[in-house]
Each structure stands twice: as structure tokens, then as C-alpha cells.
Amino acid sequence: MKMLTSGSIAIDVLFQASGLPAPDGFALIYNETRKPGGSSANVTVSACGYGVCGYQVGIVGDDQMGKDFIQSLHDDGVNADYMQVKPGGVTMHTFVITTDNGEHTIFANFGTCKEGFKISQIPADILNDKDVYFTDMFSSFISLPLAIKAHEIGKKVVLNIQSTLDFLELCKTTREEMEEALSIADVIIGGNAHLRSILKEDEHVVTEDVVRHIYEKYQPSDGVICTLGSKGAMWACDEGVLRAPAYKLDNVVDTTGAGDAFLGGLIYSFYSANMSKQDCLAFGNGSAAICCAKLGARSAPSVDDVLKFQESH
């Protein structure tokens, strides 16, 4: 199976801290590292670990971060032929603060590379030999046209709502653009708060109702999936609302990227391995759990790694 991915790509600057401080408070940083990340790239790397042929679309600067990012794609088995490099550009980077109990918070610096990046820079036939198109709708001027094209030529469109729509609007992806993407997606995936923001529902509305209402409103052919962290995941589809619990871990190191690892596992298990939806949820949860046991957002275990993990838990 071949998958094309566009959306957020970044270098992550990781800080391991004693805690997340309250306003005007302090915390101690006792380790600082730099690793490649970005949600869409993390998903591609995860899927590639399971044998999917992943192709990444995006743009980085010719700075050291950009060079490191493209090299990381090669190292992780991702095809980087469609990546663009902006002379003098500053590559997007994020500051990720994690704590010993697995909590994390993220600050993003979008850099300067998106300015001037146009869909015309991407081959018109880029989707012709692909089976799945995945996007988180960052850089909507690239992601939305690709989603529309994929839908028109019968490719599966996987849409990840990785932040609230208010934040996406702050990143210059409009609600109207998101509505169009939602209307053509084959599967819509997001965290609890992120999916709630689509319908502008508050925390008092039962999550299962939120997921079901999104499914009824947009009618994606393959359903709506909500990731719930330590509570697992649920999937609203023509079979009803399916649930799968999260795996229990004795040692959570870093939850950053767990949702991306879940997505990579789910895309492989559903669109390549043709597992049942219930088994796909379990496989995705296993993929996410393995990610949580290591530092950094990228995770690429093999199919055997996940199956062995599931057997032992």
C-alpha cells in the first residue's frame, strides 16, 4: 500500500522537566534533546514501520534543522522525493516539555518556509499511484487541494483533527476549509477536545454522542474515530460505536506522538492488513502504547513488535 502525507512537519526540541509549572511558577529542566517530529511525518514513519510505502509532502528551510529533517525521513524509510527546500528558510520547530508522569505541553514556531509554498510546486499526478492520502490540514493551501484531488480520483482520505479548530484558525486554516475537508474525508480522527470543537460542544456532552453526531453530519464512509489517551479509543461507523481500552503501562516515559503512532497503526491495519475495525483499534492502541514507553514523538515498531506486545498485555 502507498500513502501520501501532508501537514505538520517539524524538528522537536524536547525538554524533560520536573513538572508543568503553574502561571508565574517554575520547573526544573534536567534534559534537553532535539529530534525530528511533526504530526504528519510521525504518522508516515509509524505506518512505514508496518510496511506501508510512505511519501511525505512539505517544505523545510536550508538550515540545519531542515537538513536534519529530510535526512531523518530517509533514515526512517520515508520517501522524501516530494519534499521542498526553501533557500534561507527557517524550518518549523516545536518546543515540547514532558514530565516524569507523561504529561506534556507544546509550543510551535512555524518558521518561514510556508510563505510562498504553492500547490503548483507539487506534481499534478502525485496521487495517481497512491492508495491513501493523509493530512492534518496544516498548510491548508497544500493539504486541501490534495484532499479534493484524492477524493475526486477515488483515493481514501484520512483526516486527522490534531488540534481544536480555534487553534487551526490561528494557524490560518479557516473553518470553511475544514468543513470542506470534513465533507470529503473517508475517516475523521481526532482527540476528544479536538472533535468537540467541530460541533462546538462543551465537556458536558457525552463523548460517544459527539463522535456519533460528527459521523451523522459528515457521513465519512469509514467512520469517525476518537482517541481518548489512557481511556483507549472509540469508532463510530455503520456497525455502531466500537470501543477498545488502552493498554496499561508500568512506565510511561513520554506521551508525545502517541496519537500519531495510533494513526500509523490504524492506517496500516485497516487499509493494508484489512483487519476488522475492532482489531484495528486494538492494534492502534498497541502502537500508541509502545510509543509512550520511549522519549520522542516518532515511533516505528514492526507488526511483530505490536503483536508480541498485545500478547504480553
Disulfide bonds with the S-S distance in Angstrom:
none
